[in-house]
Amino acid sequence: MLSVQEVSRSFGGVYAVRDVSLDIADGEVRGVIGPNGAGKSTLFHLITGHLATDRGAISLRSANVDRLPPHRRAALGMSIVFQGARVFRGMTVRENVMVGAHSRTRAGFVSAALRLPRHRRDEREIARRADEALARVGLTAWADRQAGLLPLGQQRSMQVARALCAEPRLLLLDEPASGLRAGEREALAVLIEELRAAGLTIMLIEHDVAFVTRLADRITVLDLGRVIAEGTPGEIRADPLVVSAYLGEPE
Ligand SMILES: Nc1ncnc2c1ncn2[C@@H]1O[C@H](COP(=O)(O)OP(=O)(O)OP(=O)(O)O)[C@@H](O)[C@H]1O
């Protein structure tokens, strides 16, 4: 589904991501973890196209995408849930999700957010897709309520619904569990499990190692911009390099 080959990116001569390679199979849930500053967010933005690579290649379903802008990658099936993604607080939950259906083109996103006339004719079809996405994340009862009233856990589910509305093949989640309470985290984990069961390919960047370990088929561990380990959650837990990256070398 996604192939990242020896990708690098530096800022002011310092590598944030260095020679990183990873391949995500169809239907896989891949976790990406690493200590602060490991390069997780940089890698995420290189994959989505919000940052340019210095070197290396990125392909989605065998199509080279590393020179494409984000909306072209979205059109090929990448959907993103950003950390702290925008919630249009005065709009309804359904309208917030409908914005996702337009995210495949940049112009579409803007006109959808502004509700320009040429979009009205498509609106019924998009509302139907939004309702389907809301049902998948368990937010049907909230569809007509103001998004600003949603508790944080449900706002996160709404953002997932927005991403699903674009009918992605690959869903990219940037620290989706951050700031959530235990119950909300559990609900999000169940939602991700359901999406995996439905066959969606997912890449999950997380600080919360327990959360990733529960959900991922395989985990890639970054430290100082490089991949230091990759394997199943069991292999990663037992890897001495991973333990020392997180806990520091024993005295
Ligand atoms: N736009 C930027 N300009 C300069 N340096 C940057 C920029 N973005 C990231 N960096 C640097 O690149 C390195 C990797 O940062 P990155 O945010 O990708 O790590 P991270 O693993 O996501 O960290 P965290 O878990 O703290 O979010 C850090 O040293 C950071 O300071």
The ligand as an SDF file (V2000), in Angstrom:
LIG
                    3D

 31 33  0  0  0  0  0  0  0  0999 V2000
   10.1640   22.7830   10.9260 N   0  0  0  0  0  0  0  0  0  0  0  0
   11.2550   22.4450   11.6180 C   0  0  0  0  0  0  0  0  0  0  0  0
   12.3170   23.2840   11.6800 N   0  0  0  0  0  0  0  0  0  0  0  0
   13.4270   22.9410   12.3390 C   0  0  0  0  0  0  0  0  0  0  0  0
   13.5910   21.7830   13.0040 N   0  0  0  0  0  0  0  0  0  0  0  0
   12.5620   20.9100   12.9890 C   0  0  0  0  0  0  0  0  0  0  0  0
   11.3360   21.1920   12.3020 C   0  0  0  0  0  0  0  0  0  0  0  0
   10.5060   20.1360   12.4610 N   0  0  0  0  0  0  0  0  0  0  0  0
   11.1750   19.2420   13.2160 C   0  0  0  0  0  0  0  0  0  0  0  0
   12.4020   19.7110   13.5290 N   0  0  0  0  0  0  0  0  0  0  0  0
   13.4140   18.9860   14.3220 C   0  0  0  0  0  0  0  0  0  0  0  0
   13.4780   17.6620   13.8250 O   0  0  0  0  0  0  0  0  0  0  0  0
   13.6140   16.7290   14.8940 C   0  0  0  0  0  0  0  0  0  0  0  0
   12.4880   15.7230   14.8250 C   0  0  0  0  0  0  0  0  0  0  0  0
   11.2600   16.3590   15.1940 O   0  0  0  0  0  0  0  0  0  0  0  0
    9.8420   15.6830   15.0860 P   0  0  0  0  0  0  0  0  0  0  0  0
    8.8470   16.7040   15.5130 O   0  0  0  0  0  0  0  0  0  0  0  0
    9.6770   15.0570   13.7600 O   0  0  0  0  0  0  0  0  0  0  0  0
    9.9470   14.5420   16.1880 O   0  0  0  0  0  0  0  0  0  0  0  0
    8.7860   13.7410   16.9120 P   0  0  0  0  0  0  0  0  0  0  0  0
    9.2780   12.3480   17.0150 O   0  0  0  0  0  0  0  0  0  0  0  0
    7.5080   13.9550   16.2080 O   0  0  0  0  0  0  0  0  0  0  0  0
    8.7670   14.4060   18.3310 O   0  0  0  0  0  0  0  0  0  0  0  0
    7.5410   14.5770   19.3560 P   0  0  0  0  0  0  0  0  0  0  0  0
    7.2550   13.1990   19.8280 O   0  0  0  0  0  0  0  0  0  0  0  0
    8.1550   15.4410   20.4210 O   0  0  0  0  0  0  0  0  0  0  0  0
    6.4240   15.2110   18.5980 O   0  0  0  0  0  0  0  0  0  0  0  0
   13.6540   17.5320   16.1730 C   0  0  0  0  0  0  0  0  0  0  0  0
   14.9910   17.7090   16.5390 O   0  0  0  0  0  0  0  0  0  0  0  0
   13.0200   18.8470   15.7800 C   0  0  0  0  0  0  0  0  0  0  0  0
   13.5300   19.8980   16.5500 O   0  0  0  0  0  0  0  0  0  0  0  0
  1  2  1  0
  2  3  1  0
  2  7  2  0
  3  4  2  0
  4  5  1  0
  5  6  2  0
  6  7  1  0
  6 10  1  0
  7  8  1  0
  8  9  2  0
  9 10  1  0
 10 11  1  0
 11 12  1  0
 11 30  1  0
 12 13  1  0
 13 14  1  0
 13 28  1  0
 14 15  1  0
 15 16  1  0
 16 17  2  0
 16 18  1  0
 16 19  1  0
 19 20  1  0
 20 21  2  0
 20 22  1  0
 20 23  1  0
 23 24  1  0
 24 25  2  0
 24 26  1  0
 24 27  1  0
 28 29  1  0
 28 30  1  0
 30 31  1  0
M  END
$$$$
